[in-house]
């Protein structure tokens, strides 16, 4: 799982995980454990997960309020709810996710990938990780 230093980086990474029909995330930096995705954000994650050839118990999710190379989803804020672009899917995200932003973003760019994906395909991400103080926790 990747750990981040808040506000010093452009892109952030979470590893949402699935248990008992619910989606959760953890983050040691912000001391978040088993934070649940509710109110439609779980439906957005389910939609993203269904796009993988084989559904995953967890996947990595890079997100940023800045557009970045190879993002594959966009969330747009409208009436205090995020809508997944080009769909009718919408939801509220956990308040604790605001820890990752200075203020609530109008748009969030996402890149979702499985652990099994070829990491050379993730070269742009690796460069970002090295340059922006991400570190890998074993």
C-alpha positions as CSV (number, residue, x, y, z in Angstrom):
1,X,0.0,0.0,0.0
2,X,1.3,3.5,-0.8
3,X,1.5,6.1,1.9
4,X,1.5,9.8,1.1
5,X,2.7,13.1,2.6
6,X,-0.3,15.4,2.4
7,X,-0.3,18.6,0.3
8,X,3.2,18.1,-1.1
9,X,2.1,16.0,-4.0
10,X,-0.1,16.4,-6.9
11,X,-1.4,12.8,-7.2
12,X,-2.6,10.7,-4.4
13,X,-3.1,6.9,-4.2
14,X,-5.7,4.8,-2.2
15,X,-6.2,1.1,-2.3
16,X,-10.0,0.7,-1.8
17,X,-10.8,-2.8,-0.6
18,X,-14.0,-4.8,-0.6
19,X,-15.4,-6.8,2.3
20,X,-18.9,-8.1,2.9
21,X,-20.5,-6.1,0.1
22,X,-18.9,-2.9,1.3
23,X,-15.9,-0.8,0.1
24,X,-13.4,0.6,2.6
25,X,-10.0,2.4,2.6
26,X,-7.2,2.8,5.1
27,X,-4.5,5.5,5.3
28,X,-1.8,5.5,8.0
29,X,-0.8,9.1,7.4
30,X,-4.2,10.4,8.4
31,X,-4.8,7.6,10.9
32,X,-7.8,6.4,8.9
33,X,-8.7,2.7,9.4
34,X,-11.7,0.9,7.7
35,X,-13.3,4.1,6.5
36,X,-16.4,3.1,4.6
37,X,-17.5,4.4,1.2
38,X,-21.2,5.2,1.4
39,X,-24.0,7.3,-0.2
40,X,-23.2,6.4,-3.8
41,X,-19.4,6.5,-3.6
42,X,-19.6,2.7,-3.2
43,X,-21.6,2.5,-6.4
44,X,-18.9,4.5,-8.2
45,X,-16.2,2.1,-7.0
46,X,-18.3,-0.9,-7.9
47,X,-18.7,0.6,-11.4
48,X,-14.9,1.1,-11.7
49,X,-14.3,-2.5,-10.4
50,X,-16.7,-4.0,-12.9
51,X,-14.6,-2.6,-15.7
52,X,-11.7,-4.9,-14.8
53,X,-11.7,-8.3,-16.7
54,X,-12.0,-10.0,-13.3
55,X,-13.5,-8.2,-10.3
56,X,-11.0,-7.5,-7.6
57,X,-11.1,-7.5,-3.9
58,X,-9.1,-4.3,-4.0
59,X,-7.4,-2.1,-6.6
60,X,-5.3,1.0,-6.6
61,X,-6.9,4.4,-7.3
62,X,-4.7,7.4,-8.2
63,X,-6.6,10.6,-7.8
64,X,-6.0,14.3,-8.2
65,X,-7.8,17.6,-8.6
66,X,-5.3,18.2,-11.5
67,X,-5.6,16.5,-14.8
68,X,-2.7,14.0,-15.2
69,X,-1.5,11.6,-17.9
70,X,-3.6,8.5,-18.5
71,X,-6.4,9.2,-16.1
72,X,-9.4,7.1,-17.0
73,X,-12.3,8.5,-15.0
74,X,-13.5,12.0,-14.0
75,X,-15.8,13.0,-11.1
76,X,-17.5,16.3,-11.4
77,X,-19.0,18.2,-8.4
78,X,-22.6,19.3,-8.9
79,X,-25.0,20.2,-6.2
80,X,-22.5,18.9,-3.5
81,X,-22.5,15.5,-5.2
82,X,-19.8,13.9,-7.4
83,X,-21.0,12.6,-10.8
84,X,-19.0,10.0,-12.7
85,X,-18.5,11.6,-16.1
86,X,-20.4,10.1,-19.0
87,X,-22.7,8.1,-16.6
88,X,-25.7,8.7,-14.4
89,X,-23.8,7.4,-11.4
90,X,-23.3,9.8,-8.5
91,X,-22.3,9.8,-4.9
92,X,-20.9,11.6,-1.8
93,X,-17.4,10.7,-0.8
94,X,-16.3,10.2,2.8
95,X,-15.6,13.5,4.5
96,X,-12.1,12.1,5.5
97,X,-11.2,12.2,1.8
98,X,-11.1,16.0,2.1
99,X,-7.9,15.5,4.0
100,X,-6.2,15.0,0.7
101,X,-7.3,18.5,-0.7
102,X,-6.9,22.0,0.6
103,X,-10.6,22.6,-0.4
104,X,-13.3,20.5,-2.0
105,X,-12.3,20.1,-5.7
106,X,-14.8,20.8,-8.5
107,X,-13.3,17.9,-10.5
108,X,-11.4,14.8,-9.5
109,X,-9.4,12.8,-12.0
110,X,-8.9,9.1,-11.4
111,X,-6.8,6.3,-12.6
112,X,-7.8,2.8,-11.4
113,X,-5.5,-0.2,-11.9
114,X,-5.1,-3.7,-10.5
115,X,-2.2,-4.9,-8.5
116,X,-1.5,-7.5,-11.2
117,X,-1.1,-4.9,-14.0
118,X,2.3,-4.6,-15.6
119,X,4.2,-1.9,-13.7
120,X,6.1,-0.8,-16.7
121,X,2.8,0.4,-18.0
122,X,2.7,2.5,-14.9
123,X,5.9,4.3,-15.8
124,X,4.3,7.8,-15.6
125,X,3.1,6.9,-12.1
126,X,6.5,5.6,-10.9
127,X,8.1,8.8,-12.0
128,X,5.5,10.8,-10.1
129,X,6.1,8.7,-7.0
130,X,9.8,9.2,-7.1
131,X,9.5,13.0,-7.6
132,X,6.8,13.6,-5.0
133,X,7.8,11.9,-1.8
134,X,5.5,8.8,-2.1
135,X,7.0,5.8,-0.5
136,X,6.1,2.2,-0.4
137,X,5.2,0.4,2.8
138,X,5.9,-3.3,2.7
